[in-house]
Amino acid sequence: MPSTKAMPQSFPGKFLTGFTIAMLMIPAAFAGDEDQQTYCKFVTQQAAAQRDLLLTPNALAGATQPNTGLPMQLVWGVSGSLSNVRKAGLTVDAARKNCEVYSATASAQQAIQYALPTLEKHALQHRFELIQKASESLESLLATTTKMLDAQNITRPMAFALRTTKIKLEADRADTQSKIAAIYLPELSNRPLRELVAEKQSSEVNERRALTKLNRQNDWDVALSVGAHQQINPLLGNQGAYGEVTVSYNLASRAINKHLDRAADAYDDWKKVQEGDVIRNAEVLKQQVVNGISVQDSRLTALHEEQKQIESNLQLLGTGETTAALDFRNQLTTAQLLLEIEIGDASFRLDRLKEFLGTNF
């Protein structure tokens, strides 16, 4: 059999290495369903191209000088690799796992990104309802005051004080509506954040395992070459078939596999502290919610103290019908209306923050 020189597998090797590195460097993304589907199509098509490359035998052609002293010969044929066949399936599996990581990461990141805006928008919508209710109460008070003004039981400055409160409510209403309109919320998952983060972590573990299997497939190989040969000079009709089986094993496999295992552990540790990663962002969000609960709790306590003061003054005022008493009662009533908006807003925010914390963490 002629002595042939194996063709180097440089292109498949470089393609596979680049594909693996590309999957490792995929950033956490903020994505919708369309984005996820498009990305997964991109990854699976790349994997399909790599699979076809690995499964298709290489065509060989060339000239060789046998080491037995025979004349130079022309050889042609095909060569295949059992390791490449294994890599083909593992590459497709790794691409599928990478797609799952991207989708899980995108869903979790999106839930984290829009968690606080969602709470804020709901709080603003509730505040708008409180303003509407306070405006209705103020309109009723204005109607009563107008009748008293027509009967000359109160002065115009006393009536104007109520108009000033109405202006404040209208400004608050407009500001609240503007803030609601400025908040964009995409369609989000109804699943708790802890489940989304756990799914992301689980999919990352599966991806790491798939990539490790793919990398470890370089430890060994069984290559098969078959073809024909013919003497070149003198050119004779003495064609013959040849076949060659080569078994190879990388002597550094054990050391390489240890490094791969350590790399997997280091990757997990890195993800837990990486700024911008899902796990780290979830912890930041949790702390933000806890701080928000503390702020709203303190705010509500202070507002309740103010409410007690107003109620105490109303009780002391009694049913006095003097002009000064009516004026003071109107001031207390309008202050009470504004205070009820703030108390209702703080209570709603506090309840929603506690509910969010209990549901998602």
N, C-alpha and C positions, 0 to 999 in steps of 0.2 A: 504494500500500500504506500502511496506517495506520502511524503511528509508535508503537511500543509500547515500554514500559519493562521491561527484563529484571528478573525477580524475583530478589532476593538469595539466594544459596545458603548462608545462615547456618547452618541446622541441619545439613546434611550436612557442611559445613566444620568446625563445632565437634565433631560426632560423630567425624569422622575424626581430628581433632587429639587429642581425648581418648583415642581408641583407641590411637593411636601412642604417646602419653605413657604410657598404662597398661602397654603392653608393655615400654617402656624401664625402667619402675620395678619390674618384677617382681623380687623378691629371690631370692637363692639359697635353695633350700628343702631340708629334710630330708624326703624323701617316699618312700613305698612305691609299688607299682604302682597300687593303687587311688587313691591321692592324685594320681598323675600322670594317670591316665585321667580322673578327675573334673575336674582343672584343664584338660586339653586339651578336654574337652567344653564347658566354660565359654567358653574362648577361641574355639573354632570356631563356637559358636552366636552369639557376639558378632560374629564376622567375617561369618557368614551373614546376620545382620540388616543389617550395614553394606553387604554386597554387594547385597542386595535393594533397599535404599534408593538405592544408586547406579545400579542398572540400571533402576529404574522411572522413567519420564518424569514430570515435574511437570505437574499440571493448572493451567492459567492461566485466569483470568476477571477482567474489570475494564472500566473505562471509560477512554477516551483522547481527547485533543483533538489531532487531526492538525495538524501545523505548516503545512499548505497552506491553512488558513482554512476547511476544510470543517466541517460540524457535528460535534458530539461523537458518538463511536461506541462501541458495546459490542463487546468482543473476547473470544473464548474459544478455547482450544486446549491444546496440550501442548508441552512443550519438553524436549529431551534434550541430553546432553553426551557427546562422544566421550571426553573426559578422564575422566569418571565411569565410563564403560564400562571403560577401562583400569584405573582405581583399584579397581573391583570385583574383578577378577582378582588384582591385586597385594595387596589387603587379605587375601584368602583365603590367598594364598601366605605373606604375612607372619605370619598367625596360625599356619599350619602350622609355619613355622620357629621361631616363639616356643614352640610346644609341644615341638619337638625340643630347644630350649635348656633348657626347664624339666626335661624328662626326663633329659637328659644331666647337667645340674647337680645334680639330685636324686640320681642314682646316684653321681656322684663325691663329693658331700658326705657321703652316707651311708657310702661306703667309707672316707672320711677319718675321720668321726666315730667309727666302730666299729672302726677298725684296731687301736688300742692295747688296747681292751677285749677284742677277739678274741685277741690275743697273750697278754693277761693270763689269760684264762679257760683257754686251752690250757696255759699254764705251771702254773696252779693244779691242773688235772686231772692233769698229770704229777707235780706235787708230792704230790698225794694218793696216787698209785701208789707213790711213793718211801716215804711214811709207812707204807703198808700193808706194804711189803717189810721196812722197819726194824722194824715191830711184830712181824712173824713171827720175825725173828732174835732180838728181845728176848724173846719168849715162850719160845723154845728155851733162851736163856741163863737165864731165870727158872726153867725146869723143872730145869735142871742145878743151879742154886744152891739150889733148894728141897730137892733130894736131899741136897746137901752139908750143908744146915742140919739136916735130919733126922738126918744122921749125926754132927752136932755138929762138922763140920770147919770151919765158918765161924760168925761171930756174926750175930745178928739185925740190927744196924746195917748190916752189909755187904749183907745181903739187901734191907734197906729202901732202900738207895741205888738199886737196880735198879727198885724200885717208883716211886721219884721220877721216874726217867727215863720210865717207862711213863705216868705222869701227864702229863708234858710232851708226849709223843707224842700222847696222846688229846686234849689241849688244842689241839695243832697241827692234828690231824685235824679237830676240830670247827670251828676257825677257818677252815681251808681250805675245808671244805664250805659254810660260811656265805658266804664270799666268792664261791664258784662260783655259789651260788644267787642272789646279789645282782646278778650281771652279766646284763643282757639283751642278746641278740644277734638282730637280725632276719635274714631271709634276704638275703645279700649277693651281689653279682656276683663271679664267679670271675676276671674280667678284671683284668689288672694296672692299678694306679692310674694309671700314666703314659698308658695307652690311654684310660681314662675322662676324664682331664684333657684329653688331646688332642682327644677327641671333643667335649667341652664347648666348647673353644676354637674348633673347626671349626664347630660349630653356631652359635656366637655370631657368627662371621664371616658365615655365610650369613644369619643374621637381620638383621645390620647392612646387608648388601647389599639384602635385600628391603625394609627400611624406607627405605633411601636411594632406591631406585627409586620407592617409594610417594610419598615427599616430593617427588622431582623431577617427578612427574607434574603438579604444580601449575605447572610452567613455561609450559605452553601449554594451549589448549583450542579445540575447535571445537564451537560450540553451534548447535543447530537448533531453530527454533520454527515450528510449523504450526498453523493454526486458521482461524477465520472471524471476520468483522466485520459489524456492521450499524449503520446510522445510527440515533441515538436520537431526536433532535428536529429535524424531524418524523420520526416512526417510519414508515419506508417499508420495503417488502419488497425491499430491495436488498442482500440478503446477498451476501457475497463471500469468497472464500478468500484467505489470505495465507500467506506463508512467509518465513522469515528465517534466514540463515546468518551466524554471527559467529565470526570467527577472532581469538583473543587470544594474546598472548605477553607474559610478564612480563619487563620490561627489566632487572630485577635478577637474572635467572636465573644468570648466570655468577658473580656475587658470592655468591649463595645457595649454589650448588653447591660453591664453594670452602670456605665455612664448614661445609657438610655433610661434606666430605672431612676437614677438620681435626677436626671433632667425632668422626668415626669413629676417627681416629688417637688422639685424646685419650681416647676411651672404652677403647681397647685398653690404653693406658698406665695408666689408672686401675684396670682390672681386675687388672693385674699386682701392684699394691700395695694394693688394697682389703682392709682387714681383714674377714675373714669370707667372702671370695670363695674359690672352689675353688683357683685358682692359688696364692694366698697361703697358704691352709690346707695345701696339699700341701707347700709349702716348710717350713712350721712342723713338720708331721708328720715330714718327712725329718730335720730337725735334732733332733727329739725321739728318733727312732730311733738316730741317730748318737750322741747323748749317752747313750742307754740302753746301747748297745754298749760305750762307754767305761766306764760304771759297772759293768756285769756282768763285763767283762774284768778290771778292778781287783779286784772282789770275788772272782773265781775265783782270781786269783793269790794273794791273801791266804789263801784257804781251802786251797789246795794247800800253802802253807807250813805251815799248822797241821797238815795231814795228814802231812807229812813228820816233824814233831815227834812226833806220836803213834806213827807207825811206828818211829821211832828209839827211843822209850821201850819199845815192845813188844819190839824186838830186844834191848835192853839187859836187859830183865826176864828174857828167856830162858824156861826152863821151871821157874822156882822154884815150889815147892809150899807155901811158908810161908803163914800166914794173911795177913801183910802183902802178900806177893806176889800172892795171889789177889785181895785187895781192890783193889790197884792195877791188876791186869789187868782186873777188872770195870769200874773207872772209865775206863780207857783204851778198853775195848771199847764201852761205852755212849757215850762221847764220839765215838768213831769212827762209830757208827751215826748220831748226830745230824749229824756233819760230812758224812757221805755224802749225807744228804738235802739239805744246803745246796749241796754241790758239784754234785750231780745237777740241782738246781733252777737254779743259776747257769749250768751248761753248757747246759741246755735253752734257757733264756732267751737266752743269747748266740747259740746256733745259729739260733734262730727269728728273732731280730732281724736277723742277717746275711742270712738267707734272704729275709726280707721286704724288706730294703733292695735286695738284688740283683734281686728279681723285680719290684718296683714302681717303681724309680727308675733 
